[in-house]
Structure formats: structure tokens, C-alpha cells
Amino acid sequence: MLKDSEMLFKAAGDRTRLRILKMLEPGPLCVCQMVETLRLAQSTVSKHLSILSGVGLIDDERQGKWTFYRLAKPRAPEVLLLLKAVGRCAPDDPGVTKDLARVTSEKIRSRLGCCPPRGGERRVAS
């Protein structure tokens, strides 16, 4: 049990993973949206997502070849508490504010043409 808690805190203790958790607060995102917002390699973002998913902080939903991530519906009380704490952290951090502005921008929300709109059709990038 203590080992699980240790892994949970290690996962949430990384700056990039905290940024991802904060970015997912408004709603689900595809990997390409996070890559564009974080300006990191897709493999780096995917590794962080794997860690967050492994400890139950995020859930994923496959749609064809795309995967959308969202904050988890906590199955363990410690995950719920940690997500609540993350929700309250860094509201005035300039980096978090910038990430949220970028991720909620129309360019990112329109999925950059890399992901299908929720209806399943591929959108062309403008």
C-alpha cells in the first residue's frame, strides 16, 4: 500500500506531469494537442502519459488510431485527494496560465488537423 502511494506521489511530483494534469482540467485532449501545447516530442509526452495512467491519475479513450486523455474518475481515495490537490495548485503560475491559454486556444482545440473531430471525420488543418 505504501509503495502504491509512493508511486502516485512520484508520478504527480514531476513538473511536466503536473502541467499535463492541469491541461486536462478543462477536458479531454489528444496527444498531438498536448505535444503542441507543451512543445515536447511526442515520445516524451507519451511516456509522461503512460506514467500518469499507470497510477490511475488519467484515463484514456481510443477513437480509431487516436487516443484522448482525461483526468481519471478516481477508483482509490488517495487518487481523488491528489487530483483535488492538483486542481488547487499553481493557479497563478505563469507557465500553467500559458499552458491553459494555449490548450484552450482555437488552434489547439480544433485538433490541428491531426485528430478526428468527435464525429469521426478527419479535419483539415488551416
C-alpha positions in Angstrom: 0.0 0.0 0.0 2.8 2.4 0.9 4.5 1.5 -2.4 1.4 2.5 -4.3 1.2 5.9 -2.6 4.9 6.4 -3.3 4.4 5.8 -7.0 1.4 8.1 -7.0 3.3 11.0 -5.5 6.3 10.3 -7.8 4.1 10.5 -10.8 2.5 13.7 -9.7 5.8 15.2 -8.5 7.2 15.9 -11.9 6.7 19.4 -13.4 5.7 18.2 -16.9 3.2 15.7 -15.5 1.7 18.4 -13.3 1.4 20.6 -16.4 -0.4 17.8 -18.2 -2.8 17.3 -15.3 -3.6 21.0 -15.2 -4.1 21.0 -19.0 -6.6 18.2 -18.7 -8.8 20.0 -16.2 -10.9 21.7 -18.9 -11.5 18.4 -20.7 -10.0 15.6 -22.8 -7.1 16.1 -25.1 -5.3 14.1 -27.8 -1.6 13.5 -27.6 -1.0 15.9 -30.5 -2.7 18.7 -28.7 -0.5 18.2 -25.7 2.6 17.9 -27.9 1.7 21.3 -29.5 1.0 22.9 -26.1 4.0 21.6 -24.2 6.3 21.8 -27.2 7.9 18.4 -26.4 8.5 15.4 -28.5 5.5 13.0 -28.9 7.5 10.2 -27.4 8.3 12.3 -24.3 4.6 13.3 -23.8 3.5 9.6 -24.3 6.0 8.5 -21.6 4.6 11.0 -19.2 1.0 10.0 -20.1 1.9 6.3 -19.5 3.2 7.1 -16.0 0.1 9.1 -15.1 -2.2 6.4 -16.5 -0.2 3.7 -14.6 -1.0 5.2 -11.2 -4.7 6.0 -12.1 -4.5 9.8 -12.4 -5.7 9.8 -16.0 -7.9 7.7 -18.2 -7.7 7.2 -22.0 -10.2 6.6 -24.7 -9.3 5.2 -28.1 -11.0 6.6 -31.2 -9.6 4.8 -34.2 -5.9 5.4 -34.2 -6.2 8.4 -31.8 -6.2 8.3 -28.1 -7.8 11.0 -26.0 -6.8 11.5 -22.3 -8.8 13.0 -19.4 -8.5 13.2 -15.7 -9.4 9.9 -14.1 -12.6 9.1 -12.4 -10.7 8.0 -9.2 -11.1 4.5 -8.1 -9.0 5.0 -5.0 -9.5 7.7 -2.3 -5.8 8.8 -2.4 -6.1 9.4 -6.2 -9.2 11.6 -5.6 -7.4 13.6 -2.9 -4.3 14.1 -5.1 -6.4 15.2 -8.1 -8.2 17.7 -5.8 -4.8 19.0 -4.6 -3.5 19.3 -8.1 -6.7 21.3 -9.0 -5.9 23.8 -6.3 -2.2 24.1 -7.1 -0.4 26.8 -9.2 -3.5 28.9 -10.2 -1.2 31.9 -10.7 1.8 30.1 -12.1 2.8 31.9 -15.4 3.7 28.6 -17.0 0.4 26.9 -16.1 -1.5 30.0 -17.2 0.3 30.0 -20.5 -0.4 26.2 -21.0 -4.1 26.7 -20.3 -4.3 29.6 -22.7 -2.6 27.6 -25.4 -4.6 24.4 -24.8 -7.9 26.3 -24.8 -7.0 28.3 -27.9 -9.0 27.5 -31.1 -5.9 26.3 -32.8 -5.3 23.6 -30.2 -8.9 22.8 -29.6 -9.6 22.3 -33.3 -7.1 19.4 -33.0 -4.6 20.9 -35.6 -6.0 18.6 -38.2 -4.2 15.6 -36.7 -7.1 14.2 -34.7 -10.6 13.5 -35.9 -13.4 15.7 -34.6 -15.6 13.9 -32.1 -17.9 12.9 -35.1 -15.1 10.8 -36.5 -14.2 12.7 -39.7 -10.7 14.0 -40.2 -10.4 17.8 -40.1 -8.0 19.5 -42.5 -5.5 21.9 -40.8 -5.8 25.5 -41.9 
